[in-house]
Amino acid sequence: MATVLVFDIETIPDVVGLRRLDDLPASLSDSEVAQKAMADRLAKTGSDFLPLYLQKIIAISCVIRRTTKEGLPQIKVGSLGAPQDDEKVLIQAFFDLIEKYTPQLVSWNGSGFDLPVLHYRALANHIQAPRYWEMGESQENDSRDFKWNNYISRYHMRHLDMMDLLAKFNGRANAPLDGLAKLCGFPGKMGMDGSQVWPAYQDGKIDEIRAYCETDVVNTYLMYCRFQLMRGGFSLAEYQEEIAFVKAYLETQSKEPNGSQWQEYLQGFTGDA
């Protein structure tokens, strides 16, 4: 099995960037800066959601599913870096994984949100990511493969945005991960949703944010497995074996000191899964 890297990010308003762009007085608190920016955005667009380049990344969670050199199946779920790490460390760690494994990237709305945010924030943080940006022009042995299948081009499959593909690249047909995951018998979102991340961050709940993000990437990986069953990448027996493998891993993780979310998550599976 080729290495699969499922990813999801969580963001907050880039208060430092907002102060710089709007020349705001130092007397304003971070909360007041963000509140002002969101109010201005709401008045202009009807939504308080800030532009993607002003979304600061505070968590990147991943599922890495690969086969070891010894031929053994391996899966790992976690968040990159440590809770106190700054944005640059998290972003570089993400692109370093791509540099190391050249994985199959999988996301839910990664083309519409996660990757554009990563692009903008990587620019702002002096990040280097040559493997990710490979378009078949370098002298690497497999470079020509990237001309026809790379991470950047919309209809290429090296990055698979599940939401975009299942909707046939039609935004009006998009489905939410939470609803579709539950429809398929998977647990869906747990703990919070994206709208609650900024208040949670202000309350110092970065561990809870990372845990929430991790459950989201597991939902996405499970949906990827169901997609592989649908398209013939898995037989029914292989699909059932993979779901059992994921559950067994999460059962082990639920016994770890910081694994309480997995106990609740495992209870969310239904017979449809």
N, C-alpha and C positions, 0 to 999 in steps of 0.2 A: 504493500500500500504506500503510495506517495505521501510525503508529509503534508498534512492539512493544518493550516493555521487559521482558526476562526478568531475574529477580533471585534471588540466593541470599545468605544470611548465614552467617557463622561466629561462634561465641560461646565465651566462657570464663566461669568462675564470677566473679560480681561480688564480688570480695574486699572492696572498700570497703563495699558494701552489707551483706555478711555481718557485717563487724566492727560496723557501726552497729546492725543488728537484734539481734545476739546479745551485744553489749557484751563483745567478746572482748579479752583482754589484748594490749597492744602488743607483748609479747615473742614472740607467735606470728608466724611468717613467713607470707607470702601462700600458699605451698604448704601449710602446716599448717592455715591457715584453711579453704582449699578442701577439703583432705582430711577435716577434721573435719565440715564441712557435708555432704559426700558420704557419709561413714560414717553420720551421723545420718539422712540421707535413706534410705539403704539399709535401716537398721534399721526405719524407719517404713513404708516402701512396698515394699521388695523390689527397688528400683532406686536407683542412686546419681545418677540424672539430676535436677538441681536444677530447681525451679519456673521457669517461663518468665520471670517478672519479675526473677529473679536471674541471668539470662543476659546478660552484658555483650557487646555487639557489637564485634568487632575487625576485621571485614572485611565489605564488601558488594560483591559482584561483579555485573556486569550485561552483558547483550547488548542493544544498542540497534540495532534494524533499522528504517530509515525510508527514505523517498524525499525527496530534496532538492527545493528550489524549482525547480531546473532539470530535475526529472524523473529524476534519476540515483539508482540504488539505492545505499544506504550502510549499512554495518554496522560496529559497533565493539564490541570485547570488552575489558573492563578492570575494575579495582577502583576504587571511589570514594575520593577523597582520596589522601593519601600514607601510607606504612606507619607513620609516627610520629604521625599525626593521632589525636585523641581521639574517643571515641564520638559526641559531639555533632556534630562536623564531618561524620562519615560519615552519620549519620541525616539531618541537615538536607540534605545533598547529594542523598540519595535522594528525599526528598519534594520538593526543588526540581526534580528531573527531571520528576516528575509535574505539578508546577505549570507547567512550561514546555511540555510536550508533550501532556498529557492522554492518555497512551499506553494501549494494550492491555497490561495487566499479565499476566505469565505466570510461574508458579512450579511447583515440585514440592513439595507439602506446605506451601505458603505459608499456607494457612488454618489449618493445625494447628500450625505452628511460627513461620515467619519473620515473618508479619504480627502475630500477637499479641506476639511479642518486640519488634518495632518499635513497637507501640502503647505498651507499658509503658515502654520505654526512652525514647521520645519524651516521654512525660509527665514522666519523671524529669529530662530534659534541657532543658525549656522549648522544645520544638520547635513550630514552626507549620507546619501542613499543610492549609490550607483546601480546596484542590482535591481532595485525597484524601478528605476527610471530607464532601464535597458530597453532599447527599441530596435535592436538588431544592427547597431552601427559600430559596436566595439569589436575588438579582436579576440574576445573570449571564444572558446571552442564551440559553445552552444549559442553564440550570439544570433546567428541567423534564425534560430527557432523563435526568438523574441520578435522578429519582424512580423511573424504571422500569429503569434500568441503571446501577448505581453500583459503587464498589469495595468496599463494605461488606457488602451483602446476599449471603447464601450462594449463592443460585441465579441471581444475576446474572452476566453474562459480562465485565464491564469488568475484573475480575480473574479470570483463569482458572487455577485450581489443577488442574493436569493430573492429579495423583494422585487427588484427591478426585472429579473428574468421571468419570474412567475407571473408578473403583471404584463409580460410581453412588451416591456419598455414603455408602458402606457401609465403615466402617473395617476390617471383617474381610476385605474384598476388596482392600485396598491392595496395591500392588506397589512394590518398591524401584526407584528411578531407575536404579541401576547395572545390575541384572539385566535390566530391560526394555529399557534402551538397548542393551545387548549383544545381546539377543535380536533387536533391530531392525537390527543391523549397525553400531551406533555404538560408539565406544571405551569408554564408561562411565567410572567413576571412575579417577583416576590420582593417584599420589603418596601419598595417605593417605585416611583416612575421618574422620568427625566425632569418633570416640572418641579420635583421636590429636591433635586440635587443641590441647587444653590442655597436654599434654606438649611439643608442638612450640613452643607460645608461650613456655613457661618456658625453652626452649632458645634463644630469640631467633630462631626461624625464621618470622617474620611474612611474609617474601617468599614462602616455600614455601606458607604457608597461603593467601595471596592467589592464588597460581598454581593451587592445588588448587581453590579456590572458582570461579575463572574456567573451569576445565575443566568443572565441574559445570553452570554456566549455559549453556555451549555444548551439553552433553548435553540440557539441558532445551529449548533452542531447536530442536535437531534433532528432538526428540520432538514439539514443537509443529508443526513442518513435516509430520511424518508424520501427525499428527492432522488437519491441514488437508487433506492428501490423502484421508484416510479420510472426512471429512465433506463433501468437495466444494469446499472453499475453494481448493484447488490442483488443477489437472489433473495427470496424470502428468508431462507435459512441464514444467509449471511447477515441480513438486516437484523433479524432477531438475535443473532449472536452478538452483533455490535451493540445493540441496545442493552443487552445483558452485561456486556463488558463495561459500558459506561456506568450502569447502575452499580456494579460491583466496585468500581473505582470510587464513586461518590459515597458508597457505604463506608469504605475505608476512610475517606476524607472526613466523613461526619463524626468520626471518633477522635479527630485531631482537636487540639485546644481551640482553634478558631474556625471549626467546621460546623457550627450549630446550624447554619443556613441549609446545609445539605440534608439534615434530618427532616426538616420541614419540606424541602424540595422533593425528596424521594416520596413523601406521602402524597404529592400532587399528581403522580402518574395515575392514569386510568387504564382500564382494560383495552381501550382503543390504541394505545401506544404500541 
